[in-house]
Amino acid sequence: MTRRLSSSTRSHTEDSIFLRPDEDPVWLDEPTKTEKIGDGALKKDGLLECKDGTAEGQNPQEELFLRKVYTLVIELHCWAALFITSQILGYWIFFVVDGNGPLSSIYKALQVIDFYLGFILPCHPIFGTDSVVMRDVVNTTEHNWIVHGTAGIGVAICVVMIIHLVCKWNYGSGLWSSGTVSRDIGDRRQSVSRQPSFTLSEWTDAQEDLIDLDPVPQTPVFDIGADTRTEGDAATLTVTPVGLQERRGSNVSLTLDMCTPGCTEPYGYGAQLSPRDQSAQEYLRQGTHVLTPAMLHTRAMDDQSLQAEFYETPMNFVDPKEYNYPGLVRKNRYKTILPNTHSRVILKSQDEDDFLSTYINANYLKGYGGEERAYIATQGPTVNTVGDLWRMVWQERTPIIVMITNLEEKNEKCAEYWPEDTVTHEGIEITVVKVTQEDDYSLRVFTLKCGEEERTLRQYWYTSWPDQKTPDKAPPLLELVQEVERAREEALPSSGPIIVHCSAGIGRTGCFIATSILCKQLRTEGVVDILRTTCQLRLDRGGMIQTCEQYQFVHHVLSLYEKQLSQTAEE
């Protein structure tokens, strides 16, 4: 059952709607409180109702009847115009075939129609006795088969008209209803509660990492969409997120909810989680759908089921009000893509009380089997945060960076944070040792030096992700995942998490990390749980695997990987 929040329980800002912390939600599917005001008019949750049930006090049945009559009169005139036009055209063809010129044929056709209309309309023929003469010519010519055909067309039009109007009058009452007749007060309350949002068909893959957001993106909104799971499904969620950014890039309608229920932090704005937030958190903690190899191959081809599953899964974006710090805007590439506070990376700083000096838009993510801090997902650095990125690389002892974006795709998506030769950031000397170009990615090997300590860092820059869509082929990404895994196994035991970034650090980044985790699960257990992995990633960083197409793509990659494993086992 879908539940909608009443607009009366929301605090309105210019571009957003949130529950106020001191208020309980009012659900639109609960019985409406009705009270009397003034002269006896009814008031429903702040909306006035007339005593007789309509805005003007008019009987709905009477209004519906008048609407029917009005529409039928209009349609009757349209049918009559069609009938007369067909007859004029038929007689015009007749006279042209009979040897008359085009213009004279029109005149003679009008004379014949004028004669026959004299039997229907209470008026004399416009063309006088000429109309009778033309009628006689028609009846005596050898081309009267054209006349018979024209008459047949007229009869057919009349029959279709009668059937259409009768059926519409008796069985099409739903088509007559206007918004004022068919829409009750509750519906109007629902429309008030809904806010504008993008749809998946309006959002292109070029925007998967929000590249086309305004320089100062609008504060997002959230709404509640339909739940397509059955009540018997153990993973059923009673409320599901739909909103501003999830509806992108697709031939299907999608929703990325920028403030989707579920800030996972038990503190900050809205310290007490609403029932909607609690339901979303519960779903992310418990959502699961284990797929055997056979089920995986079938599921990968079932776009409709994948779409339903994707839209049911809360995005878990952070309320921007969680980060109400002056100057923080220059630390974020997109104002609405923020790190979930419980898992965010905190940079070490000499001044621990200076929030800006400890802040970076990045989150720790769990790996396969719940491995803590296996990955770090972060945004593509801006010119203001290049130093912060290198501080994080050094602090976390990162052995590998995976970059899955071009520097520009219509707009800037990532600053070029590495040098051509040598550069120093935040006291860390970065030197390029080797550059290798593969078919779908380039590999850079760096030497990092801070004080007397020296480390090695690998950067895999994946450049084959096409602009405005997901990849057409799965093998390149799968090969990159496997190459990164091999490099990770060769790294020192003391090495820290792998850093993965795209532009916003949620779309392509989520695809890569999910694929890496699920490949391990498939090798180890022989099954995969893509939904569980997606939920876990979103608990740690909201919006991971940002679009439905990306969710489908992950299924295709895993399906391909399972086939490769099966072929290897057979050999």
C-alpha positions in Angstrom: 0.0 0.0 0.0 1.4 3.4 -1.0 1.2 6.1 1.7 1.5 9.8 1.1 2.4 12.6 3.5 -0.1 15.3 3.9 1.2 18.7 2.9 -0.1 20.1 6.2 2.7 18.3 8.1 5.5 19.6 5.9 7.6 22.7 6.3 7.9 24.5 3.0 11.0 26.1 1.8 11.6 27.6 -1.7 12.7 24.3 -3.3 12.2 21.6 -0.7 9.7 20.0 1.6 10.8 18.2 4.8 9.0 17.0 7.9 9.6 19.3 10.8 11.4 17.6 13.6 8.6 18.3 16.1 5.8 17.0 14.0 4.4 13.5 13.4 3.5 12.7 9.8 -0.1 12.7 8.7 -0.8 10.1 6.0 -3.2 10.8 3.2 -4.6 7.3 3.3 -5.9 7.7 6.9 -9.5 8.9 7.5 -9.7 12.7 7.0 -10.7 14.8 10.0 -13.8 16.7 9.2 -15.0 19.6 11.2 -17.6 22.3 10.8 -16.8 26.0 10.4 -18.7 29.2 10.0 -22.1 28.7 8.5 -21.9 24.9 8.5 -19.6 24.4 5.6 -17.3 21.4 6.0 -13.6 21.7 6.3 -11.2 18.8 5.6 -7.7 19.3 6.7 -7.8 23.0 5.8 -9.8 22.6 2.5 -13.3 24.0 2.4 -16.1 21.8 1.0 -19.5 23.0 -0.1 -22.4 21.2 1.6 -23.7 19.7 -1.6 -20.3 18.2 -2.5 -19.1 20.4 -5.4 -17.4 23.7 -5.7 -20.4 25.5 -7.0 -23.1 23.5 -5.3 -24.2 21.9 -8.7 -25.5 18.4 -8.7 -22.7 16.2 -10.1 -25.2 14.0 -12.0 -26.8 17.1 -13.7 -23.3 18.4 -14.6 -22.4 15.1 -16.0 -25.6 14.9 -18.1 -25.0 18.4 -19.5 -21.5 17.6 -20.3 -22.6 14.5 -22.2 -25.2 16.4 -24.2 -22.8 19.2 -25.0 -20.1 16.7 -26.2 -22.6 14.7 -28.3 -23.9 17.8 -30.1 -20.3 18.8 -30.9 -19.5 15.3 -32.2 -22.7 15.1 -34.1 -21.8 18.2 -36.0 -18.3 16.8 -36.7 -19.8 13.6 -38.1 -22.2 15.6 -40.2 -19.4 17.6 -41.7 -17.5 14.3 -42.4 -20.6 12.9 -44.1 -21.2 15.9 -46.3 -17.6 16.2 -47.2 -17.5 12.5 -48.3 -20.6 13.0 -50.5 -19.3 16.2 -52.1 -16.0 14.4 -52.9 -17.8 11.4 -54.3 -20.0 13.5 -56.6 -17.0 15.6 -57.6 -15.2 12.5 -58.8 -18.4 11.4 -60.6 -18.6 14.6 -62.6 -14.9 14.7 -63.4 -15.1 11.1 -64.8 -18.2 12.2 -66.7 -16.1 14.7 -68.6 -16.5 18.0 -66.7 -13.7 20.3 -65.5 -12.6 20.3 -61.9 -14.2 23.6 -61.0 -17.5 22.9 -62.8 -17.5 19.5 -61.1 -17.4 21.1 -57.7 -20.3 23.3 -58.6 -22.4 20.4 -59.9 -21.6 18.3 -56.9 -22.8 21.1 -54.6 -26.0 21.3 -56.6 -26.7 17.6 -56.1 -26.0 17.8 -52.4 -28.2 20.9 -52.3 -31.0 18.8 -53.7 -30.8 16.0 -51.2 -30.4 18.4 -48.3 -33.7 19.8 -49.2 -35.3 16.7 -47.9 -33.7 17.1 -44.5 -33.4 20.8 -43.9 -36.5 23.0 -43.8 -35.3 25.3 -46.7 -35.5 25.6 -50.4 -32.5 24.5 -52.6 -29.9 27.2 -52.8 -29.3 26.5 -56.4 -32.9 26.4 -57.4 -34.1 24.2 -60.3 -30.5 23.5 -61.3 -30.2 21.1 -58.4 -33.1 19.0 -59.8 -31.5 19.0 -63.2 -28.2 17.7 -61.8 -30.1 15.0 -59.9 -31.6 13.8 -63.2 -28.2 13.8 -64.9 -26.8 11.7 -62.1 -29.6 9.1 -62.4 -29.3 8.8 -66.2 -25.5 8.6 -66.6 -23.6 5.4 -67.2 -21.2 6.2 -64.4 -23.8 5.8 -61.7 -21.6 3.1 -60.0 -19.6 6.0 -58.6 -22.8 7.5 -57.2 -23.7 4.2 -55.6 -20.3 3.9 -54.0 -20.6 7.5 -52.6 -23.9 6.6 -51.1 -22.5 3.5 -49.6 -19.7 5.5 -47.9 -22.3 7.9 -46.5 -24.3 5.0 -45.1 -21.2 3.5 -43.5 -20.3 6.8 -41.9 -23.9 7.1 -40.5 -23.8 3.6 -39.1 -20.4 4.1 -37.4 -21.5 7.5 -36.0 -24.6 5.9 -34.4 -22.7 3.0 -32.9 -20.0 5.3 -31.6 -22.3 7.8 -30.0 -24.6 5.1 -28.5 -21.6 3.2 -27.0 -20.0 6.4 -25.7 -23.3 7.5 -24.1 -24.0 4.2 -22.4 -20.5 2.8 -21.6 -18.1 5.7 -21.7 -19.2 7.7 -18.7 -15.7 7.7 -17.3 -14.6 9.7 -20.4 -17.1 12.5 -19.7 -16.0 13.3 -16.2 -14.2 16.5 -15.7 -11.6 17.1 -13.0 -14.2 18.8 -10.8 -16.6 15.8 -11.0 -14.3 12.9 -10.7 -11.6 14.3 -8.4 -12.6 14.5 -4.7 -11.1 16.5 -2.0 -8.7 13.7 -1.0 -7.3 13.7 -4.5 -6.7 17.4 -4.4 -4.9 16.9 -1.1 -2.7 14.3 -2.8 -1.9 16.7 -5.6 -0.9 19.3 -3.1 1.4 16.9 -1.4 3.2 16.0 -4.6 6.2 18.1 -5.7 7.7 18.4 -9.2 10.4 15.9 -10.0 12.3 14.7 -13.0 11.3 11.4 -14.7 13.5 8.7 -15.8 12.6 9.3 -19.4 13.7 13.0 -19.0 17.1 12.2 -17.5 19.9 11.1 -19.8 22.9 9.0 -18.9 25.1 12.0 -19.4 23.6 13.1 -16.1 24.3 9.9 -14.3 26.8 11.7 -12.2 24.8 14.9 -12.2 27.0 16.7 -14.8 24.1 18.7 -16.0 23.0 20.0 -12.6 23.0 23.8 -12.3 26.2 25.2 -10.7 24.1 25.7 -7.6 21.8 22.7 -7.7 18.4 23.1 -6.2 17.7 21.7 -2.8 16.0 18.3 -3.6 12.6 17.1 -2.7 11.3 13.7 -1.7 8.1 11.9 -2.4 6.6 8.5 -1.9 6.0 6.2 -4.9 4.1 3.0 -5.5 5.3 -0.2 -3.9 5.2 -3.0 -6.4 6.0 -5.8 -4.1 3.4 -8.1 -2.7 2.4 -8.1 0.9 3.7 -11.6 1.2 7.1 -10.7 0.1 9.5 -10.7 3.1 11.3 -7.7 1.6 8.2 -5.6 1.1 8.6 -2.0 2.0 5.5 -0.1 2.9 6.8 3.2 1.7 9.2 3.6 -1.2 11.3 6.6 -2.4 10.7 8.5 -5.5 12.2 11.9 -6.2 14.3 14.4 -8.0 17.5 12.7 -9.2 16.6 9.0 -9.4 14.4 9.6 -12.5 17.0 9.8 -15.1 18.4 8.7 -18.3 16.1 6.0 -19.5 13.2 4.9 -21.6 11.5 4.1 -18.3 10.2 6.4 -15.7 13.1 6.7 -12.7 13.6 8.4 -9.5 16.6 9.4 -7.6 15.5 10.9 -4.4 18.0 13.5 -3.2 16.6 13.4 0.3 15.3 9.9 0.2 14.3 8.6 3.6 17.0 7.5 5.6 19.7 9.6 6.9 21.3 6.8 8.8 22.7 9.2 11.5 20.8 9.2 14.7 21.6 12.9 15.2 21.5 16.2 13.4 18.5 17.7 11.6 15.4 15.6 12.4 17.1 13.8 15.2 14.1 11.5 15.6 13.6 9.3 12.5 10.1 9.4 11.1 8.3 6.2 10.4 9.1 6.7 6.7 12.8 7.0 7.5 12.7 4.0 9.8 11.0 1.9 7.1 13.6 2.9 4.5 16.5 2.1 6.9 14.8 -1.3 7.7 14.6 -2.1 4.0 18.2 -1.3 3.4 19.3 -3.4 6.3 17.1 -6.4 5.4 16.6 -6.2 1.6 17.8 -9.4 -0.1 17.3 -11.4 -3.2 19.7 -14.3 -3.7 20.2 -15.4 -7.3 21.5 -18.7 -8.5 23.4 -18.7 -11.8 20.2 -19.8 -13.7 18.1 -17.1 -11.9 20.8 -14.5 -12.6 20.8 -15.1 -16.3 17.0 -14.9 -16.4 16.9 -11.8 -14.1 19.4 -10.0 -16.2 17.0 -10.1 -19.2 13.9 -9.1 -17.1 14.0 -5.3 -17.4 10.6 -4.9 -15.9 11.4 -6.8 -12.7 14.7 -5.0 -12.3 13.1 -1.6 -12.7 10.5 -2.4 -10.0 13.3 -3.7 -7.7 15.4 -0.6 -8.3 12.7 1.8 -7.6 11.7 0.1 -4.4 15.1 0.4 -3.0 15.6 3.7 -1.0 18.4 5.9 -2.2 19.3 7.1 1.4 20.6 10.5 0.4 21.6 13.0 3.1 19.5 16.0 4.0 21.7 19.0 2.9 20.8 20.6 6.2 23.0 18.0 7.9 26.0 20.0 6.6 25.1 23.6 7.4 28.7 24.9 7.6 29.9 28.2 6.1 32.3 27.7 3.2 31.4 24.0 2.7 30.0 24.7 -0.8 33.5 24.9 -2.3 34.3 21.4 -0.9 31.4 19.7 -2.8 31.1 19.2 -6.6 27.3 19.0 -6.2 25.5 20.6 -3.3 23.0 17.8 -3.0 25.5 14.8 -3.1 26.9 14.7 0.4 28.6 12.0 2.4 26.5 10.1 4.9 27.8 11.2 8.2 28.2 7.9 10.0 30.6 6.5 7.4 32.3 9.7 6.1 36.1 9.9 5.9 37.4 12.4 8.4 40.7 13.9 7.5 43.3 14.4 10.2 44.0 18.0 10.9 46.0 20.1 13.4 42.9 21.9 14.2 40.3 19.2 14.8 37.7 21.9 15.6 37.9 23.3 12.1 35.3 21.2 10.3 36.3 22.4 6.8 39.9 21.2 7.4 38.6 17.7 8.3 36.0 17.4 5.6 36.1 15.5 2.3 33.2 14.3 0.3 34.0 10.6 0.7 32.7 7.5 2.5 34.1 4.2 3.7 32.3 1.3 2.2 32.2 -2.3 3.3 33.5 -5.1 1.0 32.6 -8.7 0.5 31.6 -10.5 3.7 31.2 -7.2 5.5 34.9 -6.3 5.3 35.2 -2.9 7.0 36.6 0.0 5.0 37.4 -2.1 1.9 36.6 0.8 -0.4 36.3 4.6 -0.3 33.8 6.2 -2.7 34.4 9.9 -3.3 33.5 12.6 -5.8 35.7 13.7 -8.6 38.1 16.3 -7.1 37.5 19.9 -7.9 40.4 22.4 -8.1 39.6 23.3 -4.5 39.8 19.7 -3.2 42.8 18.2 -5.0 45.0 18.6 -1.9 42.3 17.0 0.2 42.3 14.0 -2.1 46.0 13.5 -1.7 45.8 13.9 2.1 43.2 11.1 2.1 45.3 8.9 -0.1 48.2 9.2 2.2 46.2 9.0 5.4 44.4 5.9 4.4 47.4 4.2 2.9 45.6 3.7 -0.4 47.3 1.4 -2.9 44.9 1.9 -5.8 42.7 4.7 -7.3 40.1 3.8 -9.8 38.8 6.7 -11.9 35.7 6.1 -14.0 35.1 9.4 -15.8 36.6 11.7 -18.3 37.8 15.1 -17.2 35.0 16.7 -19.2 31.7 15.3 -20.6 29.8 18.4 -21.6 30.7 19.9 -18.3 33.8 19.4 -16.1 33.4 16.1 -14.3 36.8 15.9 -12.6 39.9 18.0 -12.1 43.2 16.6 -13.3 44.6 15.9 -9.9 47.8 14.1 -11.0 51.0 15.7 -12.5 52.7 15.1 -15.8 55.9 14.6 -13.8 56.2 15.7 -10.2 54.2 17.9 -7.9 53.7 18.5 -4.2 50.3 18.7 -2.5 49.9 19.1 1.3 53.5 18.1 1.9 53.2 15.0 -0.2 55.5 14.7 -3.2 53.8 12.9 -6.1 55.9 11.6 -9.0 54.8 9.7 -12.1 56.9 6.6 -12.6 55.2 4.8 -15.5 52.2 5.3 -17.8 50.7 2.3 -19.6 47.8 2.6 -22.1 45.5 -0.3 -22.5 42.4 -0.7 -24.8 39.9 0.6 -22.3 41.9 2.2 -19.5 45.3 3.7 -18.7 47.5 2.8 -15.8 49.7 5.3 -14.0 52.1 4.3 -11.3 53.1 7.0 -8.8 55.6 7.3 -6.1 54.4 9.2 -3.0 56.8 10.6 -0.6 56.1 12.4 2.7 59.1 13.0 4.9 61.2 9.9 4.9 58.4 7.5 4.0 57.8 6.4 0.4 54.9 4.5 -1.1 53.6 3.3 -4.5 50.2 4.1 -5.8 48.4 2.8 -9.0 45.8 4.8 -10.8 43.4 3.0 -13.2 41.7 5.5 -15.4 38.8 3.8 -17.2 37.9 5.9 -20.2 35.5 3.6 -22.1 32.4 4.5 -20.2 30.4 6.3 -23.0 28.9 9.7 -22.5 25.1 9.8 -21.9 24.6 6.1 -21.4 25.8 2.9 -19.8 28.4 0.8 -21.7 27.1 -1.4 -24.5 29.5 -4.1 -23.6 30.2 -5.7 -20.2 33.7 -7.2 -20.8 35.8 -4.0 -20.5 34.5 -3.2 -17.0 34.7 -6.8 -15.9 38.3 -7.0 -17.1 39.1 -3.8 -15.1 37.5 -5.2 -12.0 39.7 -8.4 -12.3 42.8 -6.3 -13.0 42.2 -4.2 -9.9 41.7 -7.3 -7.8 45.0 -8.7 -9.0 46.8 -5.5 -8.1 45.2 -5.4 -4.7 46.4 -8.9 -3.9 49.9 -7.8 -4.8 49.7 -4.7 -2.5 51.3 -4.6 0.9 49.3 -6.2 3.7 49.3 -2.8 5.5 47.6 -1.1 2.5 44.3 0.6 3.1 41.1 0.8 1.1 40.8 1.2 -2.7 39.6 4.7 -3.7 37.0 4.7 -6.4 35.5 7.9 -7.9 33.6 9.2 -10.9 32.2 12.7 -10.8 29.5 12.6 -8.1 31.0 9.3 -6.7 27.7 7.4 -6.7 26.7 6.2 -10.2 29.6 4.6 -12.1 31.5 4.3 -8.7 28.6 2.2 -7.4 28.6 0.0 -10.5 32.4 -0.8 -10.1 32.3 -1.5 -6.4 29.2 -3.6 -6.6 30.6 -5.6 -9.4 33.9 -6.2 -7.5 32.1 -7.4 -4.4 29.6 -9.6 -6.3 32.3 -11.2 -8.4 33.9 -12.4 -5.1 30.6 -13.6 -3.9 29.9 -15.5 -7.1 33.4 -17.2 -7.0 33.1 -18.1 -3.3 29.4 -19.0 -2.8 28.2 -19.7 -6.3 25.3 -17.3 -5.9 24.9 -13.5 -5.9 22.7 -11.1 -4.0 22.8 -7.9 -6.0 20.0 -6.3 -4.1 21.7 -6.9 -0.7 24.9 -5.5 -2.0 23.2 -2.4 -3.4 21.4 -1.8 -0.1 24.6 -2.1 1.9 26.4 0.3 -0.4 23.6 2.8 0.0 23.6 2.5 3.7 27.2 3.7 3.6 26.9 6.3 0.8 23.5 7.4 -0.5 22.6 6.9 -4.2 25.2 4.2 -5.0 24.2 2.7 -8.4 22.4 5.8 -9.3 20.1 4.7 -12.2 18.0 1.8 -13.3 20.2 1.3 -16.4 23.2 1.0 -14.2 21.4 -1.5 -12.0 20.6 -3.5 -15.1 24.1 -3.2 -16.3 25.5 -4.7 -13.1 23.2 -7.7 -13.7 24.5 -8.1 -17.2 28.2 -7.9 -16.1 27.6 -10.6 -13.4 25.7 -12.8 -15.8 28.7 -12.6 -18.2 31.1 -13.3 -15.3 29.2 -16.4 -14.3 29.3 -17.7 -17.9 33.1 -17.2 -17.8 33.4 -19.1 -14.6 31.3 -22.0 -16.0 33.4 -22.2 -19.1 36.6 -22.2 -17.0 35.2 -25.0 -14.8 34.3 -27.1 -17.8 37.8 -26.7 -19.3 
